Amino acid sequence: MWIEPQNLNDPQVIGMVLTKAGFEPKHLLAAIEHQPVKDELRANTEEAVSRGVFGAPTFFVGDRMFFGQDRLDFVEEALNAA
């Protein structure tokens, strides 16, 4: 998504991305249609917003928030220090 912009709202695009990454998309695509999965996504999104998340990818190590794929080195350092 951050290298090649794609519509990850499109199940066909999701399937192609998962396949390219070596995953079998059939089960995941089926799972995202189930209400409990949708409810969990909604709850996770609400929690993220309450913690101050404003975009993706965002990572937390404890209470420290890191935003952006270019911050993965900082996330790794924080995890190693924890």
PyMOL Python script that loads the backbone (N, CA, C, O; Angstrom):
from pymol import cmd

cmd.read_pdbstr("""\
ATOM      1  N   MET A   1       0.824  -1.190   0.000  1.00  0.00           N
ATOM      2  CA  MET A   1       0.000   0.000   0.000  1.00  0.00           C
ATOM      3  C   MET A   1       0.865   1.251   0.000  1.00  0.00           C
ATOM      4  O   MET A   1       0.511   2.241  -0.639  1.00  0.00           O
ATOM      5  N   TRP A   2       1.991   1.226   0.703  1.00  0.00           N
ATOM      6  CA  TRP A   2       2.799   2.428   0.809  1.00  0.00           C
ATOM      7  C   TRP A   2       3.768   2.556  -0.365  1.00  0.00           C
ATOM      8  O   TRP A   2       4.304   3.636  -0.614  1.00  0.00           O
ATOM      9  N   ILE A   3       3.985   1.483  -1.068  1.00  0.00           N
ATOM     10  CA  ILE A   3       4.888   1.509  -2.218  1.00  0.00           C
ATOM     11  C   ILE A   3       4.084   1.609  -3.511  1.00  0.00           C
ATOM     12  O   ILE A   3       4.395   2.419  -4.385  1.00  0.00           O
ATOM     13  N   GLU A   4       3.057   0.785  -3.623  1.00  0.00           N
ATOM     14  CA  GLU A   4       2.175   0.783  -4.793  1.00  0.00           C
ATOM     15  C   GLU A   4       0.751   1.030  -4.307  1.00  0.00           C
ATOM     16  O   GLU A   4       0.098   0.105  -3.825  1.00  0.00           O
ATOM     17  N   PRO A   5       0.259   2.260  -4.424  1.00  0.00           N
ATOM     18  CA  PRO A   5      -1.097   2.540  -3.952  1.00  0.00           C
ATOM     19  C   PRO A   5      -2.121   1.598  -4.596  1.00  0.00           C
ATOM     20  O   PRO A   5      -2.163   1.428  -5.815  1.00  0.00           O
ATOM     21  N   GLN A   6      -2.934   1.001  -3.738  1.00  0.00           N
ATOM     22  CA  GLN A   6      -3.946   0.053  -4.200  1.00  0.00           C
ATOM     23  C   GLN A   6      -5.208   0.244  -3.372  1.00  0.00           C
ATOM     24  O   GLN A   6      -5.151   0.729  -2.242  1.00  0.00           O
ATOM     25  N   ASN A   7      -6.334  -0.136  -3.932  1.00  0.00           N
ATOM     26  CA  ASN A   7      -7.615  -0.027  -3.241  1.00  0.00           C
ATOM     27  C   ASN A   7      -7.822  -1.267  -2.372  1.00  0.00           C
ATOM     28  O   ASN A   7      -8.344  -2.280  -2.838  1.00  0.00           O
ATOM     29  N   LEU A   8      -7.414  -1.182  -1.126  1.00  0.00           N
ATOM     30  CA  LEU A   8      -7.544  -2.321  -0.230  1.00  0.00           C
ATOM     31  C   LEU A   8      -8.960  -2.472   0.325  1.00  0.00           C
ATOM     32  O   LEU A   8      -9.191  -3.272   1.231  1.00  0.00           O
ATOM     33  N   ASN A   9      -9.899  -1.711  -0.213  1.00  0.00           N
ATOM     34  CA  ASN A   9     -11.314  -1.941   0.071  1.00  0.00           C
ATOM     35  C   ASN A   9     -11.905  -2.943  -0.911  1.00  0.00           C
ATOM     36  O   ASN A   9     -13.032  -3.404  -0.728  1.00  0.00           O
ATOM     37  N   ASP A  10     -11.166  -3.274  -1.929  1.00  0.00           N
ATOM     38  CA  ASP A  10     -11.630  -4.192  -2.972  1.00  0.00           C
ATOM     39  C   ASP A  10     -11.161  -5.610  -2.631  1.00  0.00           C
ATOM     40  O   ASP A  10      -9.958  -5.869  -2.615  1.00  0.00           O
ATOM     41  N   PRO A  11     -12.091  -6.530  -2.358  1.00  0.00           N
ATOM     42  CA  PRO A  11     -11.697  -7.905  -2.009  1.00  0.00           C
ATOM     43  C   PRO A  11     -10.803  -8.573  -3.053  1.00  0.00           C
ATOM     44  O   PRO A  11      -9.941  -9.377  -2.698  1.00  0.00           O
ATOM     45  N   GLN A  12     -10.993  -8.257  -4.318  1.00  0.00           N
ATOM     46  CA  GLN A  12     -10.148  -8.846  -5.361  1.00  0.00           C
ATOM     47  C   GLN A  12      -8.704  -8.355  -5.216  1.00  0.00           C
ATOM     48  O   GLN A  12      -7.764  -9.129  -5.397  1.00  0.00           O
ATOM     49  N   VAL A  13      -8.529  -7.083  -4.892  1.00  0.00           N
ATOM     50  CA  VAL A  13      -7.192  -6.527  -4.675  1.00  0.00           C
ATOM     51  C   VAL A  13      -6.562  -7.159  -3.436  1.00  0.00           C
ATOM     52  O   VAL A  13      -5.385  -7.521  -3.445  1.00  0.00           O
ATOM     53  N   ILE A  14      -7.352  -7.288  -2.371  1.00  0.00           N
ATOM     54  CA  ILE A  14      -6.849  -7.925  -1.148  1.00  0.00           C
ATOM     55  C   ILE A  14      -6.370  -9.339  -1.469  1.00  0.00           C
ATOM     56  O   ILE A  14      -5.294  -9.748  -1.035  1.00  0.00           O
ATOM     57  N   GLY A  15      -7.170 -10.083  -2.229  1.00  0.00           N
ATOM     58  CA  GLY A  15      -6.797 -11.445  -2.602  1.00  0.00           C
ATOM     59  C   GLY A  15      -5.487 -11.490  -3.369  1.00  0.00           C
ATOM     60  O   GLY A  15      -4.647 -12.351  -3.110  1.00  0.00           O
ATOM     61  N   MET A  16      -5.304 -10.573  -4.309  1.00  0.00           N
ATOM     62  CA  MET A  16      -4.059 -10.545  -5.085  1.00  0.00           C
ATOM     63  C   MET A  16      -2.860 -10.205  -4.205  1.00  0.00           C
ATOM     64  O   MET A  16      -1.791 -10.797  -4.348  1.00  0.00           O
ATOM     65  N   VAL A  17      -3.043  -9.250  -3.297  1.00  0.00           N
ATOM     66  CA  VAL A  17      -1.950  -8.855  -2.399  1.00  0.00           C
ATOM     67  C   VAL A  17      -1.563 -10.020  -1.494  1.00  0.00           C
ATOM     68  O   VAL A  17      -0.378 -10.300  -1.318  1.00  0.00           O
ATOM     69  N   LEU A  18      -2.551 -10.695  -0.921  1.00  0.00           N
ATOM     70  CA  LEU A  18      -2.278 -11.833  -0.042  1.00  0.00           C
ATOM     71  C   LEU A  18      -1.586 -12.964  -0.799  1.00  0.00           C
ATOM     72  O   LEU A  18      -0.636 -13.563  -0.295  1.00  0.00           O
ATOM     73  N   THR A  19      -2.058 -13.251  -1.993  1.00  0.00           N
ATOM     74  CA  THR A  19      -1.438 -14.304  -2.801  1.00  0.00           C
ATOM     75  C   THR A  19       0.013 -13.960  -3.113  1.00  0.00           C
ATOM     76  O   THR A  19       0.896 -14.811  -3.002  1.00  0.00           O
ATOM     77  N   LYS A  20       0.255 -12.721  -3.501  1.00  0.00           N
ATOM     78  CA  LYS A  20       1.624 -12.269  -3.812  1.00  0.00           C
ATOM     79  C   LYS A  20       2.534 -12.399  -2.593  1.00  0.00           C
ATOM     80  O   LYS A  20       3.729 -12.660  -2.727  1.00  0.00           O
ATOM     81  N   ALA A  21       1.956 -12.212  -1.393  1.00  0.00           N
ATOM     82  CA  ALA A  21       2.734 -12.302  -0.154  1.00  0.00           C
ATOM     83  C   ALA A  21       2.875 -13.739   0.340  1.00  0.00           C
ATOM     84  O   ALA A  21       3.500 -13.979   1.373  1.00  0.00           O
ATOM     85  N   GLY A  22       2.295 -14.704  -0.395  1.00  0.00           N
ATOM     86  CA  GLY A  22       2.444 -16.101  -0.026  1.00  0.00           C
ATOM     87  C   GLY A  22       1.342 -16.664   0.848  1.00  0.00           C
ATOM     88  O   GLY A  22       1.488 -17.748   1.412  1.00  0.00           O
ATOM     89  N   PHE A  23       0.241 -15.939   0.966  1.00  0.00           N
ATOM     90  CA  PHE A  23      -0.876 -16.392   1.793  1.00  0.00           C
ATOM     91  C   PHE A  23      -2.003 -16.922   0.909  1.00  0.00           C
ATOM     92  O   PHE A  23      -2.119 -16.566  -0.263  1.00  0.00           O
ATOM     93  N   GLU A  24      -2.821 -17.776   1.499  1.00  0.00           N
ATOM     94  CA  GLU A  24      -4.028 -18.272   0.833  1.00  0.00           C
ATOM     95  C   GLU A  24      -5.173 -17.339   1.224  1.00  0.00           C
ATOM     96  O   GLU A  24      -5.598 -17.348   2.379  1.00  0.00           O
ATOM     97  N   PRO A  25      -5.682 -16.533   0.289  1.00  0.00           N
ATOM     98  CA  PRO A  25      -6.668 -15.510   0.652  1.00  0.00           C
ATOM     99  C   PRO A  25      -8.078 -16.028   0.929  1.00  0.00           C
ATOM    100  O   PRO A  25      -8.880 -15.315   1.532  1.00  0.00           O
ATOM    101  N   LYS A  26      -8.394 -17.233   0.510  1.00  0.00           N
ATOM    102  CA  LYS A  26      -9.759 -17.748   0.594  1.00  0.00           C
ATOM    103  C   LYS A  26     -10.354 -17.638   2.005  1.00  0.00           C
ATOM    104  O   LYS A  26     -11.471 -17.150   2.175  1.00  0.00           O
ATOM    105  N   HIS A  27      -9.607 -18.091   3.006  1.00  0.00           N
ATOM    106  CA  HIS A  27     -10.129 -18.110   4.377  1.00  0.00           C
ATOM    107  C   HIS A  27     -10.259 -16.704   4.955  1.00  0.00           C
ATOM    108  O   HIS A  27     -11.238 -16.400   5.638  1.00  0.00           O
ATOM    109  N   LEU A  28      -9.282 -15.854   4.686  1.00  0.00           N
ATOM    110  CA  LEU A  28      -9.350 -14.488   5.194  1.00  0.00           C
ATOM    111  C   LEU A  28     -10.511 -13.730   4.558  1.00  0.00           C
ATOM    112  O   LEU A  28     -11.261 -13.037   5.245  1.00  0.00           O
ATOM    113  N   LEU A  29     -10.654 -13.867   3.250  1.00  0.00           N
ATOM    114  CA  LEU A  29     -11.747 -13.179   2.575  1.00  0.00           C
ATOM    115  C   LEU A  29     -13.107 -13.665   3.067  1.00  0.00           C
ATOM    116  O   LEU A  29     -14.058 -12.887   3.135  1.00  0.00           O
ATOM    117  N   ALA A  30     -13.202 -14.935   3.407  1.00  0.00           N
ATOM    118  CA  ALA A  30     -14.451 -15.460   3.975  1.00  0.00           C
ATOM    119  C   ALA A  30     -14.663 -14.912   5.387  1.00  0.00           C
ATOM    120  O   ALA A  30     -15.782 -14.551   5.751  1.00  0.00           O
ATOM    121  N   ALA A  31     -13.605 -14.851   6.174  1.00  0.00           N
ATOM    122  CA  ALA A  31     -13.712 -14.413   7.569  1.00  0.00           C
ATOM    123  C   ALA A  31     -14.167 -12.961   7.683  1.00  0.00           C
ATOM    124  O   ALA A  31     -14.920 -12.622   8.596  1.00  0.00           O
ATOM    125  N   ILE A  32     -13.722 -12.108   6.775  1.00  0.00           N
ATOM    126  CA  ILE A  32     -14.063 -10.685   6.903  1.00  0.00           C
ATOM    127  C   ILE A  32     -15.541 -10.410   6.639  1.00  0.00           C
ATOM    128  O   ILE A  32     -16.010  -9.291   6.848  1.00  0.00           O
ATOM    129  N   GLU A  33     -16.264 -11.402   6.191  1.00  0.00           N
ATOM    130  CA  GLU A  33     -17.701 -11.243   5.978  1.00  0.00           C
ATOM    131  C   GLU A  33     -18.520 -11.571   7.221  1.00  0.00           C
ATOM    132  O   GLU A  33     -19.723 -11.311   7.246  1.00  0.00           O
ATOM    133  N   HIS A  34     -17.898 -12.135   8.248  1.00  0.00           N
ATOM    134  CA  HIS A  34     -18.611 -12.544   9.463  1.00  0.00           C
ATOM    135  C   HIS A  34     -18.751 -11.367  10.429  1.00  0.00           C
ATOM    136  O   HIS A  34     -17.804 -10.607  10.630  1.00  0.00           O
ATOM    137  N   GLN A  35     -19.914 -11.224  11.012  1.00  0.00           N
ATOM    138  CA  GLN A  35     -20.199 -10.095  11.899  1.00  0.00           C
ATOM    139  C   GLN A  35     -19.240 -10.003  13.086  1.00  0.00           C
ATOM    140  O   GLN A  35     -18.814  -8.894  13.409  1.00  0.00           O
ATOM    141  N   PRO A  36     -18.872 -11.107  13.759  1.00  0.00           N
ATOM    142  CA  PRO A  36     -17.926 -10.971  14.877  1.00  0.00           C
ATOM    143  C   PRO A  36     -16.585 -10.355  14.447  1.00  0.00           C
ATOM    144  O   PRO A  36     -15.971  -9.608  15.209  1.00  0.00           O
ATOM    145  N   VAL A  37     -16.143 -10.665  13.250  1.00  0.00           N
ATOM    146  CA  VAL A  37     -14.890 -10.088  12.743  1.00  0.00           C
ATOM    147  C   VAL A  37     -15.083  -8.593  12.498  1.00  0.00           C
ATOM    148  O   VAL A  37     -14.213  -7.790  12.836  1.00  0.00           O
ATOM    149  N   LYS A  38     -16.204  -8.222  11.920  1.00  0.00           N
ATOM    150  CA  LYS A  38     -16.502  -6.810  11.694  1.00  0.00           C
ATOM    151  C   LYS A  38     -16.604  -6.052  13.012  1.00  0.00           C
ATOM    152  O   LYS A  38     -16.133  -4.921  13.125  1.00  0.00           O
ATOM    153  N   ASP A  39     -17.223  -6.685  14.011  1.00  0.00           N
ATOM    154  CA  ASP A  39     -17.358  -6.056  15.330  1.00  0.00           C
ATOM    155  C   ASP A  39     -15.994  -5.843  15.971  1.00  0.00           C
ATOM    156  O   ASP A  39     -15.740  -4.801  16.576  1.00  0.00           O
ATOM    157  N   GLU A  40     -15.120  -6.829  15.838  1.00  0.00           N
ATOM    158  CA  GLU A  40     -13.779  -6.692  16.419  1.00  0.00           C
ATOM    159  C   GLU A  40     -12.994  -5.585  15.720  1.00  0.00           C
ATOM    160  O   GLU A  40     -12.286  -4.822  16.378  1.00  0.00           O
ATOM    161  N   LEU A  41     -13.110  -5.490  14.410  1.00  0.00           N
ATOM    162  CA  LEU A  41     -12.456  -4.402  13.678  1.00  0.00           C
ATOM    163  C   LEU A  41     -12.959  -3.050  14.157  1.00  0.00           C
ATOM    164  O   LEU A  41     -12.178  -2.121  14.363  1.00  0.00           O
ATOM    165  N   ARG A  42     -14.269  -2.950  14.331  1.00  0.00           N
ATOM    166  CA  ARG A  42     -14.839  -1.686  14.813  1.00  0.00           C
ATOM    167  C   ARG A  42     -14.298  -1.342  16.210  1.00  0.00           C
ATOM    168  O   ARG A  42     -13.940  -0.194  16.470  1.00  0.00           O
ATOM    169  N   ALA A  43     -14.242  -2.328  17.097  1.00  0.00           N
ATOM    170  CA  ALA A  43     -13.726  -2.099  18.456  1.00  0.00           C
ATOM    171  C   ALA A  43     -12.252  -1.704  18.416  1.00  0.00           C
ATOM    172  O   ALA A  43     -11.832  -0.797  19.134  1.00  0.00           O
ATOM    173  N   ASN A  44     -11.468  -2.377  17.584  1.00  0.00           N
ATOM    174  CA  ASN A  44     -10.046  -2.042  17.466  1.00  0.00           C
ATOM    175  C   ASN A  44      -9.855  -0.635  16.910  1.00  0.00           C
ATOM    176  O   ASN A  44      -8.966   0.097  17.345  1.00  0.00           O
ATOM    177  N   THR A  45     -10.695  -0.262  15.947  1.00  0.00           N
ATOM    178  CA  THR A  45     -10.612   1.078  15.366  1.00  0.00           C
ATOM    179  C   THR A  45     -10.962   2.132  16.406  1.00  0.00           C
ATOM    180  O   THR A  45     -10.290   3.159  16.502  1.00  0.00           O
ATOM    181  N   GLU A  46     -12.000   1.886  17.178  1.00  0.00           N
ATOM    182  CA  GLU A  46     -12.383   2.829  18.225  1.00  0.00           C
ATOM    183  C   GLU A  46     -11.283   2.979  19.271  1.00  0.00           C
ATOM    184  O   GLU A  46     -11.010   4.086  19.734  1.00  0.00           O
ATOM    185  N   GLU A  47     -10.654   1.871  19.642  1.00  0.00           N
ATOM    186  CA  GLU A  47      -9.547   1.941  20.603  1.00  0.00           C
ATOM    187  C   GLU A  47      -8.383   2.732  20.022  1.00  0.00           C
ATOM    188  O   GLU A  47      -7.783   3.554  20.714  1.00  0.00           O
ATOM    189  N   ALA A  48      -8.065   2.489  18.764  1.00  0.00           N
ATOM    190  CA  ALA A  48      -6.964   3.212  18.122  1.00  0.00           C
ATOM    191  C   ALA A  48      -7.230   4.707  18.118  1.00  0.00           C
ATOM    192  O   ALA A  48      -6.343   5.495  18.446  1.00  0.00           O
ATOM    193  N   VAL A  49      -8.428   5.103  17.755  1.00  0.00           N
ATOM    194  CA  VAL A  49      -8.775   6.526  17.737  1.00  0.00           C
ATOM    195  C   VAL A  49      -8.665   7.113  19.137  1.00  0.00           C
ATOM    196  O   VAL A  49      -8.176   8.231  19.303  1.00  0.00           O
ATOM    197  N   SER A  50      -9.112   6.372  20.145  1.00  0.00           N
ATOM    198  CA  SER A  50      -9.046   6.873  21.518  1.00  0.00           C
ATOM    199  C   SER A  50      -7.602   7.025  21.997  1.00  0.00           C
ATOM    200  O   SER A  50      -7.324   7.814  22.900  1.00  0.00           O
ATOM    201  N   ARG A  51      -6.687   6.269  21.391  1.00  0.00           N
ATOM    202  CA  ARG A  51      -5.265   6.369  21.753  1.00  0.00           C
ATOM    203  C   ARG A  51      -4.519   7.413  20.924  1.00  0.00           C
ATOM    204  O   ARG A  51      -3.325   7.631  21.125  1.00  0.00           O
ATOM    205  N   GLY A  52      -5.220   8.052  19.999  1.00  0.00           N
ATOM    206  CA  GLY A  52      -4.608   9.118  19.223  1.00  0.00           C
ATOM    207  C   GLY A  52      -4.104   8.727  17.850  1.00  0.00           C
ATOM    208  O   GLY A  52      -3.415   9.512  17.199  1.00  0.00           O
ATOM    209  N   VAL A  53      -4.431   7.542  17.401  1.00  0.00           N
ATOM    210  CA  VAL A  53      -3.996   7.105  16.073  1.00  0.00           C
ATOM    211  C   VAL A  53      -4.668   7.982  15.025  1.00  0.00           C
ATOM    212  O   VAL A  53      -5.870   8.239  15.090  1.00  0.00           O
ATOM    213  N   PHE A  54      -3.875   8.436  14.060  1.00  0.00           N
ATOM    214  CA  PHE A  54      -4.411   9.296  13.009  1.00  0.00           C
ATOM    215  C   PHE A  54      -4.111   8.763  11.617  1.00  0.00           C
ATOM    216  O   PHE A  54      -4.477   9.393  10.625  1.00  0.00           O
ATOM    217  N   GLY A  55      -3.455   7.622  11.528  1.00  0.00           N
ATOM    218  CA  GLY A  55      -3.147   7.035  10.229  1.00  0.00           C
ATOM    219  C   GLY A  55      -2.493   5.685  10.401  1.00  0.00           C
ATOM    220  O   GLY A  55      -2.272   5.218  11.519  1.00  0.00           O
ATOM    221  N   ALA A  56      -2.188   5.071   9.282  1.00  0.00           N
ATOM    222  CA  ALA A  56      -1.574   3.749   9.309  1.00  0.00           C
ATOM    223  C   ALA A  56      -0.320   3.764   8.430  1.00  0.00           C
ATOM    224  O   ALA A  56      -0.285   4.429   7.395  1.00  0.00           O
ATOM    225  N   PRO A  57       0.676   3.043   8.842  1.00  0.00           N
ATOM    226  CA  PRO A  57       0.710   2.172  10.011  1.00  0.00           C
ATOM    227  C   PRO A  57       1.094   2.938  11.267  1.00  0.00           C
ATOM    228  O   PRO A  57       1.928   3.843  11.231  1.00  0.00           O
ATOM    229  N   THR A  58       0.487   2.570  12.354  1.00  0.00           N
ATOM    230  CA  THR A  58       0.822   3.105  13.669  1.00  0.00           C
ATOM    231  C   THR A  58       1.127   1.931  14.582  1.00  0.00           C
ATOM    232  O   THR A  58       0.419   0.924  14.587  1.00  0.00           O
ATOM    233  N   PHE A  59       2.190   2.078  15.352  1.00  0.00           N
ATOM    234  CA  PHE A  59       2.623   1.025  16.284  1.00  0.00           C
ATOM    235  C   PHE A  59       2.725   1.620  17.674  1.00  0.00           C
ATOM    236  O   PHE A  59       3.109   2.778  17.840  1.00  0.00           O
ATOM    237  N   PHE A  60       2.380   0.821  18.672  1.00  0.00           N
ATOM    238  CA  PHE A  60       2.553   1.216  20.060  1.00  0.00           C
ATOM    239  C   PHE A  60       3.512   0.251  20.728  1.00  0.00           C
ATOM    240  O   PHE A  60       3.425  -0.964  20.548  1.00  0.00           O
ATOM    241  N   VAL A  61       4.425   0.810  21.500  1.00  0.00           N
ATOM    242  CA  VAL A  61       5.259   0.035  22.412  1.00  0.00           C
ATOM    243  C   VAL A  61       4.994   0.663  23.771  1.00  0.00           C
ATOM    244  O   VAL A  61       5.479   1.752  24.078  1.00  0.00           O
ATOM    245  N   GLY A  62       4.209  -0.049  24.579  1.00  0.00           N
ATOM    246  CA  GLY A  62       3.722   0.555  25.816  1.00  0.00           C
ATOM    247  C   GLY A  62       2.808   1.709  25.442  1.00  0.00           C
ATOM    248  O   GLY A  62       1.861   1.536  24.675  1.00  0.00           O
ATOM    249  N   ASP A  63       3.093   2.886  25.985  1.00  0.00           N
ATOM    250  CA  ASP A  63       2.295   4.067  25.668  1.00  0.00           C
ATOM    251  C   ASP A  63       2.906   4.906  24.547  1.00  0.00           C
ATOM    252  O   ASP A  63       2.318   5.900  24.121  1.00  0.00           O
ATOM    253  N   ARG A  64       4.075   4.508  24.075  1.00  0.00           N
ATOM    254  CA  ARG A  64       4.741   5.279  23.013  1.00  0.00           C
ATOM    255  C   ARG A  64       4.162   4.918  21.653  1.00  0.00           C
ATOM    256  O   ARG A  64       4.038   3.744  21.303  1.00  0.00           O
ATOM    257  N   MET A  65       3.813   5.948  20.897  1.00  0.00           N
ATOM    258  CA  MET A  65       3.222   5.746  19.573  1.00  0.00           C
ATOM    259  C   MET A  65       4.255   6.086  18.508  1.00  0.00           C
ATOM    260  O   MET A  65       4.975   7.080  18.604  1.00  0.00           O
ATOM    261  N   PHE A  66       4.306   5.230  17.489  1.00  0.00           N
ATOM    262  CA  PHE A  66       5.181   5.438  16.341  1.00  0.00           C
ATOM    263  C   PHE A  66       4.316   5.388  15.092  1.00  0.00           C
ATOM    264  O   PHE A  66       3.552   4.443  14.894  1.00  0.00           O
ATOM    265  N   PHE A  67       4.439   6.408  14.250  1.00  0.00           N
ATOM    266  CA  PHE A  67       3.638   6.468  13.038  1.00  0.00           C
ATOM    267  C   PHE A  67       4.536   6.394  11.816  1.00  0.00           C
ATOM    268  O   PHE A  67       5.535   7.107  11.717  1.00  0.00           O
ATOM    269  N   GLY A  68       4.170   5.529  10.893  1.00  0.00           N
ATOM    270  CA  GLY A  68       4.844   5.463   9.598  1.00  0.00           C
ATOM    271  C   GLY A  68       5.754   4.265   9.462  1.00  0.00           C
ATOM    272  O   GLY A  68       6.383   3.826  10.424  1.00  0.00           O
ATOM    273  N   GLN A  69       5.812   3.746   8.253  1.00  0.00           N
ATOM    274  CA  GLN A  69       6.669   2.583   7.990  1.00  0.00           C
ATOM    275  C   GLN A  69       8.140   2.928   8.133  1.00  0.00           C
ATOM    276  O   GLN A  69       8.968   2.046   8.358  1.00  0.00           O
ATOM    277  N   ASP A  70       8.465   4.192   8.005  1.00  0.00           N
ATOM    278  CA  ASP A  70       9.857   4.608   8.152  1.00  0.00           C
ATOM    279  C   ASP A  70      10.276   4.702   9.616  1.00  0.00           C
ATOM    280  O   ASP A  70      11.407   5.093   9.906  1.00  0.00           O
ATOM    281  N   ARG A  71       9.393   4.354  10.536  1.00  0.00           N
ATOM    282  CA  ARG A  71       9.702   4.383  11.978  1.00  0.00           C
ATOM    283  C   ARG A  71       9.934   2.987  12.551  1.00  0.00           C
ATOM    284  O   ARG A  71      10.072   2.836  13.765  1.00  0.00           O
ATOM    285  N   LEU A  72       9.976   1.982  11.709  1.00  0.00           N
ATOM    286  CA  LEU A  72      10.134   0.611  12.202  1.00  0.00           C
ATOM    287  C   LEU A  72      11.431   0.423  12.979  1.00  0.00           C
ATOM    288  O   LEU A  72      11.472  -0.372  13.918  1.00  0.00           O
ATOM    289  N   ASP A  73      12.485   1.135  12.607  1.00  0.00           N
ATOM    290  CA  ASP A  73      13.734   1.046  13.375  1.00  0.00           C
ATOM    291  C   ASP A  73      13.532   1.547  14.803  1.00  0.00           C
ATOM    292  O   ASP A  73      14.076   0.979  15.750  1.00  0.00           O
ATOM    293  N   PHE A  74      12.741   2.620  14.952  1.00  0.00           N
ATOM    294  CA  PHE A  74      12.451   3.141  16.288  1.00  0.00           C
ATOM    295  C   PHE A  74      11.601   2.169  17.090  1.00  0.00           C
ATOM    296  O   PHE A  74      11.790   2.020  18.298  1.00  0.00           O
ATOM    297  N   VAL A  75      10.667   1.507  16.421  1.00  0.00           N
ATOM    298  CA  VAL A  75       9.833   0.498  17.085  1.00  0.00           C
ATOM    299  C   VAL A  75      10.716  -0.643  17.585  1.00  0.00           C
ATOM    300  O   VAL A  75      10.571  -1.098  18.720  1.00  0.00           O
ATOM    301  N   GLU A  76      11.623  -1.098  16.736  1.00  0.00           N
ATOM    302  CA  GLU A  76      12.533  -2.186  17.128  1.00  0.00           C
ATOM    303  C   GLU A  76      13.387  -1.776  18.323  1.00  0.00           C
ATOM    304  O   GLU A  76      13.572  -2.564  19.250  1.00  0.00           O
ATOM    305  N   GLU A  77      13.905  -0.559  18.310  1.00  0.00           N
ATOM    306  CA  GLU A  77      14.710  -0.079  19.445  1.00  0.00           C
ATOM    307  C   GLU A  77      13.879  -0.045  20.722  1.00  0.00           C
ATOM    308  O   GLU A  77      14.353  -0.453  21.782  1.00  0.00           O
ATOM    309  N   ALA A  78      12.659   0.433  20.627  1.00  0.00           N
ATOM    310  CA  ALA A  78      11.783   0.515  21.800  1.00  0.00           C
ATOM    311  C   ALA A  78      11.448  -0.874  22.328  1.00  0.00           C
ATOM    312  O   ALA A  78      11.400  -1.078  23.541  1.00  0.00           O
ATOM    313  N   LEU A  79      11.217  -1.830  21.433  1.00  0.00           N
ATOM    314  CA  LEU A  79      10.938  -3.194  21.866  1.00  0.00           C
ATOM    315  C   LEU A  79      12.146  -3.826  22.549  1.00  0.00           C
ATOM    316  O   LEU A  79      12.001  -4.529  23.548  1.00  0.00           O
ATOM    317  N   ASN A  80      13.324  -3.577  22.015  1.00  0.00           N
ATOM    318  CA  ASN A  80      14.537  -4.125  22.611  1.00  0.00           C
ATOM    319  C   ASN A  80      14.833  -3.516  23.966  1.00  0.00           C
ATOM    320  O   ASN A  80      15.436  -4.166  24.820  1.00  0.00           O
ATOM    321  N   ALA A  81      14.415  -2.269  24.175  1.00  0.00           N
ATOM    322  CA  ALA A  81      14.646  -1.595  25.436  1.00  0.00           C
ATOM    323  C   ALA A  81      13.600  -1.960  26.486  1.00  0.00           C
ATOM    324  O   ALA A  81      13.809  -1.731  27.677  1.00  0.00           O
ATOM    325  N   ALA A  82      12.487  -2.520  26.052  1.00  0.00           N
ATOM    326  CA  ALA A  82      11.388  -2.827  26.980  1.00  0.00           C
ATOM    327  C   ALA A  82      11.700  -4.026  27.832  1.00  0.00           C
ATOM    328  O   ALA A  82      10.885  -4.421  28.666  1.00  0.00           O
TER     329      ALA A  82
END
""", "prot")
cmd.dss("prot")
cmd.show_as("cartoon", "prot")
cmd.util.cbc("prot")
cmd.orient("prot")
